[in-house]
């Protein structure tokens, strides 16, 4: 069985305002995007509340929404003063698409979210209240050239992980812009989302991909990522010019911009906070990778570590990218496969697991996957459903000379999930989607149980299913799922997680010998157990009970609680 999807290719021409209006008008002609009006204003609040028990989330979102709205309006006012032309483009596009003008300030939503994390961390709110900050891993990129590339040509691969499952991946679009002022440029987006600065490229061979960072230093009146990236792709011909533009403009928020140049066969990582801009260069290497942690030493000091799992996830994805680059000779197809991999770099050669998720490049939030090939004047775009890197993939040639309008519509055939692992993946992605949307815990748990049942050898789904059972009070089921996970998991940190929860469940069931044995296994792992060793000491001070375990909230994206 199959279903279908559409990948739309557009060409815009004229002033920035005219191109925004054209994008909005075409969007409306193709059926509009009314769902965006609810999605963007509510996104930051949903993310910030996502670590709380489900029952507390609606009230928390209502409580913090005025603060978030004030931040968005403030950043929008600064944007209007600094970039009146680009702000006018946003207004023209949203008006032509017949969406509410109230959506315009929320185009800064990721800056607002990241700045909220930075502000809370700077006020030491987590230390004073015990509140867990909701950092989620977002985006992985790798630029390769010379000996790291099969033919020496530069290629730039990127997964865009974003909490827009069912929204961003539903209407993929490639947009080519021929401005009256500046370079011809293009960007990959979701139809109607007129943001060239997230995944963009230009005729000079510059490619830019933006990545979330977390840092205590923010600037609520600085340059938002929508404009910062846009200015680079429409003006920069070289890496030096890209760096100069970012240094000149500064940043409101905390970002890592991987910028590559086909003409120079080189790349640079530009890292920002609200107070600083630093660069990381590849040195003698012929590649450069980027995930979600600061690589420049000067910016690491006040980096916000929202959780140990966030750091482990980002570092694991970075190691997977580095490992692929070290093998060298990468083709475009190799990069496509890399973006789809669920392999954990810590897995042993004897690994028995069927892996769908975990500390890996792909995630339920992978709503955009691209491989940019400037020297071939084309871009490869995944056109499926999240996680989209699994394909199918379409090759779009670069072309800026067309008339304004729809250049191409690719009707893409999507296979219906029919294998047990495919059904497990679909259930897991749906659990992640509705969890972010604020569905009741019972509905989220039902999808987690379905995913775990379909994939008994997927250790991360067994852990998530166990955590759902723990929250429901079904400790026997939880114990069984944890046992299944331990039978196949080979990654030391993930084994430590499974043992920790098995010990807590056993303790709540008064099986003290079993709890002791599981904790002995964690100690035997030593430093490889990572932060679980510290959690072990906390667990011993506060023994688990059925009542305390009922407050468990599974983290579906970082595979933790």
HELIX and SHEET records of a PDB file:
HELIX    1   1 UNK A   16  UNK A   29  1                                  14    
HELIX    2   2 UNK A   36  UNK A   48  1                                  13    
HELIX    3   3 UNK A   54  UNK A   82  1                                  29    
HELIX    4   4 UNK A   84  UNK A   96  1                                  13    
HELIX    5   5 UNK A  101  UNK A  108  5                                   8    
HELIX    6   6 UNK A  109  UNK A  122  1                                  14    
HELIX    7   7 UNK A  125  UNK A  129  1                                   5    
HELIX    8   8 UNK A  169  UNK A  171  5                                   3    
HELIX    9   9 UNK A  225  UNK A  235  1                                  11    
HELIX   10  10 UNK A  239  UNK A  249  1                                  11    
HELIX   11  11 UNK A  297  UNK A  300  1                                   4    
HELIX   12  12 UNK A  308  UNK A  327  1                                  20    
HELIX   13  13 UNK A  332  UNK A  340  1                                   9    
HELIX   14  14 UNK A  374  UNK A  376  5                                   3    
HELIX   15  15 UNK A  388  UNK A  390  5                                   3    
HELIX   16  16 UNK A  420  UNK A  437  1                                  18    
HELIX   17  17 UNK A  441  UNK A  454  1                                  14    
HELIX   18  18 UNK A  459  UNK A  472  1                                  14    
HELIX   19  19 UNK A  475  UNK A  488  1                                  14    
HELIX   20  20 UNK A  492  UNK A  508  1                                  17    
HELIX   21  21 UNK A  512  UNK A  525  1                                  14    
HELIX   22  22 UNK A  526  UNK A  529  5                                   4    
HELIX   23  23 UNK A  532  UNK A  541  1                                  10    
HELIX   24  24 UNK A  546  UNK A  549  1                                   4    
SHEET    1   A 9 UNK A 277  UNK A 281  0                                        
SHEET    2   A 9 UNK A 266  UNK A 272 -1                                        
SHEET    3   A 9 UNK A 255  UNK A 261 -1                                        
SHEET    4   A 9 UNK A 206  UNK A 212 -1                                        
SHEET    5   A 9 UNK A 199  UNK A 202 -1                                        
SHEET    6   A 9 UNK A 185  UNK A 190 -1                                        
SHEET    7   A 9 UNK A 172  UNK A 179 -1                                        
SHEET    8   A 9 UNK A   2  UNK A  14  1                                        
SHEET    9   A 9 UNK A 405  UNK A 415 -1                                        
SHEET    1   B 6 UNK A 287  UNK A 290  0                                        
SHEET    2   B 6 UNK A 140  UNK A 146 -1                                        
SHEET    3   B 6 UNK A 152  UNK A 161 -1                                        
SHEET    4   B 6 UNK A 366  UNK A 373 -1                                        
SHEET    5   B 6 UNK A 378  UNK A 382 -1                                        
SHEET    6   B 6 UNK A 393  UNK A 397 -1                                        
END                                                                             
